[in-house]
Amino acid sequence: MIPLGSKIELEGFENIEPAQQVVVRKMVGTLAKKLEEAKGAYDKLTLTKTGTTISIKATYTDNTLEGVAEHDNLFFALNNAFQQLTP
């Protein structure tokens, strides 16, 4: 597990290349900010990578939002999963 700040966790991203990790961290930061602007402040944001599938779980005080996307390109999968949370 890779923590990004106090509210974001990346699970399954430990084995990707260091250069990809840098891009993933930047993307997640930007997309998490957009999520907060659209849906309000979340309590916890968990991203899980399993093979070519990305799962996102945004936990709020009163509900939970989830998005799942699969793509051979990690960055497309990440973007598509976030788009499910903020249509």
TAQUI-V20417 format. One record per residue. N is the residue number from 1. RES is the residue in one letter. PHI is phi as a letter, one per 40 degrees, with the letter a starting at -180 (none if undefined). Layout:
BEGIN
N_RES_PHI + N_RES_PHI
END
This chain:
BEGIN
1_M_none + 2_I_b + 3_P_c + 4_L_b + 5_G_g + 6_S_c + 7_K_b + 8_I_b + 9_E_b + 10_L_b + 11_E_b + 12_G_g + 13_F_c + 14_E_c + 15_N_c + 16_I_c + 17_E_c + 18_P_d + 19_A_c + 20_Q_c + 21_Q_c + 22_V_c + 23_V_c + 24_V_c + 25_R_c + 26_K_c + 27_M_c + 28_V_c + 29_G_d + 30_T_c + 31_L_c + 32_A_c + 33_K_c + 34_K_c + 35_L_c + 36_E_c + 37_E_c + 38_A_c + 39_K_b + 40_G_g + 41_A_c + 42_Y_c + 43_D_c + 44_K_a + 45_L_b + 46_T_b + 47_L_b + 48_T_b + 49_K_b + 50_T_b + 51_G_g + 52_T_b + 53_T_b + 54_I_b + 55_S_b + 56_I_b + 57_K_b + 58_A_b + 59_T_b + 60_Y_b + 61_T_d + 62_D_b + 63_N_a + 64_T_b + 65_L_b + 66_E_b + 67_G_a + 68_V_b + 69_A_a + 70_E_b + 71_H_a + 72_D_c + 73_N_c + 74_L_d + 75_F_c + 76_F_c + 77_A_c + 78_L_c + 79_N_c + 80_N_c + 81_A_c + 82_F_c + 83_Q_c + 84_Q_c + 85_L_c + 86_T_b + 87_P_c
END
